């Protein structure tokens, strides 16, 4: 109870000066919760166990089962709830400040109004990205083999639900799991015989996930 009051009390502080701190505090909570949720998504029951060999058919069954499970009703994620709360808080602040600005003119500092506009825009953009309305990746526009990248081909394989072991022109294809995108890719790029690399997400339930 004390921990909850400690988190909620700065947000609900009624003072005018507290409104600045309340917006900044809310943004910090959103960023922290988004990072926590992103980390928690990687700790699924399948990924937390020691890796076991699966056939391609078994992998496909797991993917289909995951999609069927997600097709039903589900609760919104923690970032979605917090972004919505941040946007509602900003709207409430704007509903107080904009009429006052129109009636009295710019008599008070415009910083609180600018903060509310910023947080409202930030919340709207974040929610739109989470819903897949903006920021979608066009796999066909990704880099190809001409620049040493396997991204375009890997995107096509991912869209088809395939886990290939050989490319159409006869190169062997290997898939590795790692905790870092760029360090792991750089390591493989330096290995003699590797002609193309790419990085991405796997075993998740989000269609066409982005780096954000």
N, C-alpha and C positions, 0 to 999 in steps of 0.2 A: 504493500500500500504506500509506503513512504517513497519507494522508487517511482511509482506511477505519479504520485503528487509532485515529485521533483521534476518529472518530465512535462507534466501538464501545466503546472503553475506558471512557468514563463510564457506559455502560449496564451493563457487566459488572463494575463495581467491586464487590468483595465486602464492603466495610466497611459497618457499620450506618449511620453518618452519611452515607455515600455513597448510601444508598438514597433519601434525600430528593432529592438532586441528580439521581439517576438518573431518578426519576419526572418531575421538572420538565423535565429535558433531553429525555426521551422525548416529552412533550407538545409541546415546542418543535419537535422534529423532525417530529411529525405535522402541526402547523399549517403549517410551512414546506413540507412535501412536498405537502399538500393544495392550498396556493396555487399551487405549481409545476405540479401536475397539472392544476388548473383552467385555468391559462394555456396549458399545452401542448395541451389539448383544442381550443382555439380555433385553433391553428395547423395545421389539417388541410391536405392538398394542395389541396383545392378552394378553401379560404378564403385561402390564402397567395398565390395567383396574382391578377393584376389581374382584376377582375370582367369576365366575358364575358356577353353577352346569351344567355339561355336561354328557350326556350319553356316553357309550363306542362307539356307532355308530357315534355320533357327533365328538368325538375325532378322530376317524379313518378318517372321512371325512376331517377334518382339516389337518391331516397328508398327505393325498393324494393330497389335494389342494396345500399344501406347496411344495410337491415334483414336482407336475406338473408345478408350477410357477417357480421353480428353474431349470427345465429342459430346459427352453429357454435361450437365450443369456443374459449374465449379465456382469456388469463391474467388474474388479478385485478389491479385497478388498484393503484397505489402507496399511495393512502390506505387501501384495504381491507387491504393487507398490514400497514401500520403500525398501524391501529386494532386489528387482530387481535393484533399483537405487544404493543401496549399493554395490551390486555385480558388476554393470557396472563401478562404481567409482574405485573399487579395481582393476578391469581388466585394466582400463586406467592407473592406477598407475603402475601396473606390466609391462605393455607394454613399459613404459618409463625406469623403473629401471632394468629389467632383461637384455636387450641389453647392457646397460651401465655396468652392473656387469660382463657380459661375455667379453666385450671388454677391460675394464680398470681393471678388477679384483676387489676384495673387498676393494676398496680405500675409499668408503664412508661408513657411518654407516649402518649396516644391519637392524636396527630397523624399518625404514620405509617400507622396503621390507617385513619384518616379519609381520607388521601390515596389509599390503595389502593382504598377503596370509591368515592371520587369518580372516579378514573381508570377503574375497571371500568364504572361507570355511563356515563361519557362514551363509552367505546369501544363499549358495547352500543348506545347510542342512535345513535351515528354509523354503525355498521354497519347498523342497522335502517333508517335513512334512506337509506343507499346502496343497499339492496336494495328500497326502495320499500314497506317494511312499514308505516312511519309517515310522516307529513308529506305525504301525497298531497293534490293540489289538486283540489277539486271545481269544475270549470270552470263548471258551471251556477250556482254560488253567487257567481261573480265579479260585480263592478259592471257595470251596464248603461248604456245611453244616457241614462237619466234623471239620472245624475250626471256626464255628460260623458265616460263611459268606453266604450271599444270592447272591453273585456276579455272580456265574456261572448260576444259574437259572434265575436271572434277565436279564443277557445277552441274554439267549435264548428267553425269553419273548419279550425283546426289538427287537431282530432280526425278530420275528414273528409279531411284531406290536400289541402285547397283553398287556393289563393292568389288570392283574389278581387280584382277591380278595381272592383267596384261593389256596394254594399249592396242588400238587398232593397227598400228604400224609395227607391233612386235616388241615393244619395250616392256619389261617387267614393271609392275606397279606395286609398291609396298605402302601400307598404311600403318602409321605409328601414333600412339597416344602420348601426349606431352603436356606439361603444365605451363609452358611458355610458347607463345607463337614464334616470335622473331628469333630468339636465341636458338631454339630447336631447328628452325628452318635454316638459319645460317650454318649450323653444324652440318646438316645434310648437304647443303650447297657446296661445301668445301670437300666433300668426299669424291674422289675420282670415280667417274662412271655415272654419276647422277646428272641427268640431262635436264631435269625440270622438277620443280617443287611447288607446293602450295600448302597453305594452312587454313584451318576452318574448325567448325564445331561438329560434334557427332553425338549420337545417342540422346539428343534432346527432343523436346516436344514442340519447339517453336519453329514454324515454317520459315525458311529463308532468314535465319538469324543474322543480325549485323554485329559489328564490332562494339557498337555502343550498348 
